[in-house]
Amino acid sequence: MNPLNSVKGALTTGVILAVLVAVGLTVSSGGALGFHDALLGRWLHIISGIMWIGLLWYFNVVQMPGLAVAAADKGGPGGAGISKYIAPTALLWFRWAAVVTWVTGAYYLLFGYGSVTTIHKAFALQEGFRTIGVGAWLGTIMLFNVWVFIWPNQKKILGLVAATDEAKASARKIAMLASRTNFVLSIPMLLCMGGQSHGLPF
């Protein structure tokens, strides 16, 4: 069976390939085999972050504008298919990728810099950790928005919980503004996440 025929098969194949690449690079450089815990945490942080932020950008750049166009097209097929089949699955991956991204980021702050006090230094915005600290705060705010504003309101919009038409209209506005806020915050957050290791001297 071709593993590329399913998402699960493709993900499994990608993980196996990554492990083989890591082992191959380690052996070719004469190092010891195996993943360092911090490296594994960082790798999982990056992968889950790509899933989370990728879906955030998809919602804001593709799905929301597309659904608005579909709603305005009175003779078209509408957006019911996206709302019924695409959005619930996308939101499942989105909200749990947000959790995994935050947890693996916290893990990396705890153990990836060689000291368990690093997470305190980052969140306290101490010198040398301000860049990653600002990124961590932005990510924390974004995680809060996902679980407190976006997901509860999306459940009303998608009909997963009972809501009046008025409540759905309010939920649409709240979910859109929270999602758009996260979209905006993701831009400086990504600057900080990349900048800590690649040149921002704070």
C-alpha positions as CSV (number, residue, x, y, z in Angstrom):
1,M,0.0,0.0,0.0
2,N,1.3,3.4,-0.9
3,P,1.8,5.6,2.2
4,L,1.1,8.7,0.2
5,N,-2.5,7.7,-0.3
6,S,-3.4,8.8,3.3
7,V,-2.4,11.7,5.6
8,K,-1.5,9.3,8.3
9,G,0.8,7.3,5.9
10,A,2.4,10.5,4.7
11,L,3.1,11.8,8.2
12,T,4.5,8.5,9.3
13,T,6.7,8.4,6.2
14,G,7.9,12.0,6.8
15,V,8.8,11.2,10.5
16,I,10.7,8.0,9.5
17,L,12.6,9.9,6.8
18,A,13.5,12.7,9.2
19,V,14.9,10.1,11.7
20,L,16.9,8.5,8.9
21,V,18.3,11.8,7.8
22,A,19.2,12.7,11.4
23,V,20.9,9.3,11.9
24,G,22.7,9.6,8.5
25,L,24.0,13.1,9.3
26,T,25.1,12.0,12.8
27,V,26.9,9.0,11.5
28,S,28.6,10.9,8.7
29,S,29.9,13.5,11.1
30,G,31.2,10.9,13.5
31,G,28.8,11.8,16.3
32,A,26.9,9.6,18.7
33,L,23.5,8.2,17.5
34,G,20.2,9.5,18.9
35,F,18.2,12.6,19.5
36,H,19.0,15.0,22.3
37,D,15.8,15.7,24.2
38,A,16.1,19.4,23.5
39,L,16.6,18.9,19.8
40,L,13.5,16.6,19.7
41,G,11.5,19.2,21.6
42,R,12.6,21.9,19.2
43,W,11.8,19.8,16.2
44,L,8.3,19.0,17.5
45,H,7.9,22.7,18.3
46,I,8.7,23.7,14.8
47,I,6.5,21.0,13.2
48,S,3.5,21.8,15.4
49,G,4.1,25.5,14.9
50,I,4.0,25.1,11.1
51,M,0.7,23.3,11.4
52,W,-0.8,25.9,13.8
53,I,0.4,29.0,12.0
54,G,-0.2,27.5,8.6
55,L,-3.8,26.9,9.4
56,L,-4.1,30.3,10.9
57,W,-2.9,31.9,7.7
58,Y,-5.1,29.6,5.7
59,F,-8.2,30.7,7.7
60,N,-7.4,34.4,7.3
61,V,-6.0,34.5,3.7
62,V,-8.1,31.8,2.0
63,Q,-11.1,30.5,3.9
64,M,-12.6,33.7,5.4
65,P,-12.3,35.6,2.1
66,G,-13.5,32.6,0.2
67,L,-16.6,32.1,2.3
68,A,-17.4,35.9,2.0
69,V,-17.3,35.6,-1.8
70,A,-19.4,32.4,-1.7
71,A,-22.0,34.1,0.5
72,A,-22.2,37.0,-1.9
73,D,-22.6,34.7,-5.0
74,K,-26.3,34.1,-4.9
75,G,-26.3,31.7,-7.8
76,G,-23.2,29.8,-6.6
77,P,-22.8,26.7,-4.5
78,G,-22.3,28.6,-1.3
79,G,-19.9,27.7,1.5
80,A,-21.9,24.9,3.2
81,G,-19.4,22.3,2.1
82,I,-16.5,24.1,3.6
83,S,-18.4,24.7,6.8
84,K,-19.6,21.1,7.1
85,Y,-16.5,19.2,5.9
86,I,-13.4,21.3,5.9
87,A,-13.7,23.7,8.8
88,P,-14.3,21.2,11.6
89,T,-11.3,19.1,10.7
90,A,-9.1,22.2,10.1
91,L,-10.1,23.6,13.5
92,L,-9.3,20.2,15.2
93,W,-5.8,20.3,13.9
94,F,-5.6,24.0,14.5
95,R,-6.5,24.1,18.2
96,W,-4.4,21.0,19.2
97,A,-1.4,22.1,17.1
98,A,-1.6,25.4,19.2
99,V,-1.4,23.3,22.4
100,V,1.5,21.2,21.2
101,T,3.3,24.2,19.9
102,W,3.1,26.0,23.3
103,V,3.9,22.9,25.3
104,T,7.0,22.0,23.2
105,G,8.1,25.6,23.3
106,A,7.9,25.6,27.0
107,Y,9.8,22.3,27.1
108,Y,12.5,23.7,24.9
109,L,12.8,26.8,27.1
110,L,13.0,24.6,30.2
111,F,15.6,22.2,28.8
112,G,17.0,23.5,25.5
113,Y,19.1,26.3,26.9
114,G,20.8,24.2,29.6
115,S,18.9,25.6,32.6
116,V,15.4,25.3,33.9
117,T,15.5,29.0,34.9
118,T,15.4,30.0,31.2
119,I,11.6,29.9,31.0
120,H,11.5,32.4,33.9
121,K,14.1,34.6,32.2
122,A,12.2,34.5,28.9
123,F,8.8,35.4,30.4
124,A,10.4,38.0,32.6
125,L,12.0,39.5,29.5
126,Q,15.4,39.5,31.0
127,E,18.4,40.5,29.0
128,G,19.6,37.9,26.6
129,F,16.1,36.3,26.5
130,R,13.9,39.3,25.5
131,T,13.5,38.2,21.9
132,I,12.4,34.7,22.7
133,G,10.4,36.0,25.7
134,V,8.4,38.4,23.5
135,G,7.8,35.5,21.1
136,A,6.7,33.3,24.0
137,W,4.3,36.0,25.3
138,L,2.8,36.5,21.9
139,G,2.4,32.7,21.5
140,T,0.7,32.5,24.9
141,I,-1.8,35.3,24.0
142,M,-2.5,33.5,20.7
143,L,-3.1,30.2,22.5
144,F,-5.5,31.9,24.9
145,N,-7.4,33.4,21.9
146,V,-7.7,30.0,20.2
147,W,-9.3,28.3,23.2
148,V,-11.2,31.2,24.8
149,F,-12.5,33.1,21.8
150,I,-12.0,31.3,18.5
151,W,-13.0,27.7,19.3
152,P,-16.1,28.3,21.6
153,N,-17.5,30.7,19.0
154,Q,-16.7,28.5,16.0
155,K,-18.7,25.7,17.7
156,K,-21.7,28.0,17.6
157,I,-21.0,29.0,14.0
158,L,-20.6,25.4,12.8
159,G,-23.7,24.2,14.7
160,L,-21.8,22.0,17.0
161,V,-23.6,23.7,19.9
162,A,-27.0,25.2,19.9
163,A,-27.2,28.9,19.2
164,T,-29.7,31.4,17.9
165,D,-29.1,33.3,14.7
166,E,-28.3,36.4,16.8
167,A,-25.7,34.4,18.8
168,K,-24.2,33.0,15.6
169,A,-23.8,36.5,14.2
170,S,-22.1,37.6,17.4
171,A,-19.9,34.5,17.4
172,R,-18.8,35.2,13.8
173,K,-17.6,38.6,14.7
174,I,-15.8,37.5,17.8
175,A,-14.1,34.5,16.1
176,M,-13.1,36.6,13.2
177,L,-11.6,39.4,15.3
178,A,-9.7,36.9,17.5
179,S,-8.4,35.0,14.5
180,R,-7.4,38.3,12.8
181,T,-5.7,39.3,16.0
182,N,-3.7,36.1,16.0
183,F,-2.9,36.5,12.3
184,V,-1.4,39.9,13.1
185,L,0.4,38.7,16.2
186,S,1.9,35.7,14.3
187,I,4.0,38.1,12.2
188,P,6.1,39.6,15.1
189,M,5.9,36.3,16.9
190,L,7.7,34.5,14.0
191,L,10.3,37.3,13.9
192,C,11.1,36.7,17.6
193,M,11.2,32.9,17.3
194,G,13.6,33.0,14.4
195,G,15.5,36.0,15.7
196,Q,16.5,34.5,19.0
197,S,18.8,32.0,17.2
198,H,19.5,34.1,14.2
199,G,20.7,37.5,15.1
200,L,18.4,39.7,17.1
201,P,20.7,40.8,19.9
202,F,18.2,41.1,22.8
